[in-house]
């Protein structure tokens, strides 16, 4: 029997798909081929309306191309819009049914089960096989912060965290499998341990990892996925204390305008945000500080947008993820007045994109000449087809043409330059000679940091 899992959305979804893949293998399914499938599982995302329509589009295509296969739609969009998904699926299951997918497959076609357990169930753990060089490991799920634009709390429920000894056991298992980098992830990662008695937090977990695994940074490192501001503040000193902790943080800002932050129900002001990220930049000069910014939130006037843009420009953030606002049914912002026209949202997103490019280039340039421990990825960079590595401070760098470093290994590299590639009439990309001089002349298609082993 052949099965295939299509995964959309966040790192938590990636982890859950890996775990579901393992449960299907135990049932005797073969995974890996997309031909002649008996079972397809679509693990959906609903964070934006764009994510939702993309999932539906993929589902319709899967149905069309695989008339014989049993199709299971599962996860966040299944939880939010079951009646729409059942039109193209045999089964629709929610987030709380992922751990029992194997038994749910016996349900009659047409079944919708998005039930939420009355009594919170413990978060399952395990170290499912991953096809990546870095393992995404879910240690937390759920969120009750209820930001005005966010649908996630109603789809994933209240916070729940993996028990500390389970986290340690899983990290040991990954290490024993030869995995050199673990990305700890969650829906609200910074609230890991909040549901434990006694209450835990990330600082305690990092201390426990250090004591229990005694990681040596050249053979094993831990990376943290997105952290909310207040929880990030708690780990300011941790990156000096634990050399095995990758120097990268992603702290969502959403808006640099205090008026909009208040409307979003975000629990901080722009000045507290600036103070916090500046304290990280001051302490860790080359740390990667990324953020999420939303444009076009209802009520965002031109002056609010400008103050948000100016705020981000002057902040020590070095890369942005830009999200056009999309109204999600079931969120408080869904009925907010002051909708921003789509054309205006696109214009504002474009302005942030330009700032993002500038900041990324400035950060890359500041890192030239430095040495970093880098993880060798197992697939070449798609545009240039060159072997690539990921540094501790989250720079994706290209190794010299023809490199053949062992994938999944941590190697020392020196960041030696920035190469720009331009698209060659639809036939892939070719390297441009020298980058910096012609930035004014013609905007390069894509640029990459170059590295060599040292
Ligand atoms: S912190 Fe806010 S944005 Fe993040 S998952 Fe919770 S409600 Fe959503």
Boltz pocket constraint, residues with backbone or C-beta under 6 A from the ligand:
constraints:
  - pocket:
      binder: B
      contacts: [[A, 143], [A, 144], [A, 145], [A, 146], [A, 147], [A, 150], [A, 151], [A, 152], [A, 153], [A, 187], [A, 188], [A, 228]]
      max_distance: 6.0
